[in-house]
């Protein structure tokens, strides 16, 4: 783990030096874990040259050469002086992760420093995964594959979507699920995944996810809503691959009995869109182009009106995956990102067919030097529930 962290610190220092920053102060959970391999209440400080220091409020940690106990952030300038570190002239802070009050407080503490953004540089660094991070994602993907194979065993005639999701979540925990997963963005609340049955799949949600669902209560309007599973209904299981800190994302479709031809044709179109992406995706491929190709394929199939939703159609077909389920890059028409080796992303062409439900596919991919590798390799056909 030491070499892993050293590599991340060096990459961040290179980004700091390119932007003219003297120091970077990190306080958000995901970035703390990314840079230290653990979580604590406090701050990680990295100078543009030299070793980092952790300033910890809790839990209590032994004071060692690079870990120091503090009560409040106002002590940070004094600690830098005691450690022989210069006060930063340009200090990078997480503008996207900190609250306005926290950001202003740190600005006041380092009142002589100009502040710069740390969120975007850290987001760009986190897009390119290290071999260890990729290994963690492979572990999550393998457990997610095992779960998908167990879902038919969870089904009983007369169930609601909530009943089925409870059975699935039980098996997730037995397989080692951490029980929660992280999203990028304020107030994006979700369960251990999303299960959408029948017309509930077409219900828009306020969150920036591919498909919504009405949920059980107006305070959490997302996902399963108590729909009873009936003959001819599609059930889309998009449950989290949260078996390590590094996530995988995988969706499979199940059906109560046979689905009508339009739904089966839409599912085949989703698989064709996925295959086109796999053939085109490689370092240098533009995310916007891959989105445009998916939309064009849906249009040629006469299914544009139900692609990525009906009443509200999401304007993306994929997103980065890592410590957050929805990291950069994003496959949208306005994206400026191009694929790079070491990126990991989920690609999810989906359709919502009225009176049936959602069909389609989602898999997690690793960008290699020559193309992409599917980390969630498992049966992609619609599985009947009996």
Secondary structure, 3 states (H helix, E strand, C coil): CHHHHHHHHHHHHHHHHHHCCCEEEECCHHHHHHHHCCCCEEEEEEECCCCCEEEEEECCCCCECCEEECCCHHHHHHHHHHCCCCCCCEEEECCCCCCHHHHHHHHHHCCCCEEEECHHHHHHHHHECCHHHHHHHHHHHHHHHHHHHHHHHHCCCCCEHHHHHHHHHHHHHHHCCCCCCCCCCCCCCCCCEEEEEHHHHHCCCCCCCCCCCCCCECCECCCCCCCECCCCEEEEEEEEECCCCCCEECEEEEEECCCCHHHHHHHHHHHHHHHHHHHHCCCCCEHHHHHHHHHHHHHHCCCHHHECCCCCCCCCCEEECCCCCCEEEECCCCCCCECCCCEEEEECCEEEECCCEEEECEEEEEECCCCEEECCCCCCCCEEEC
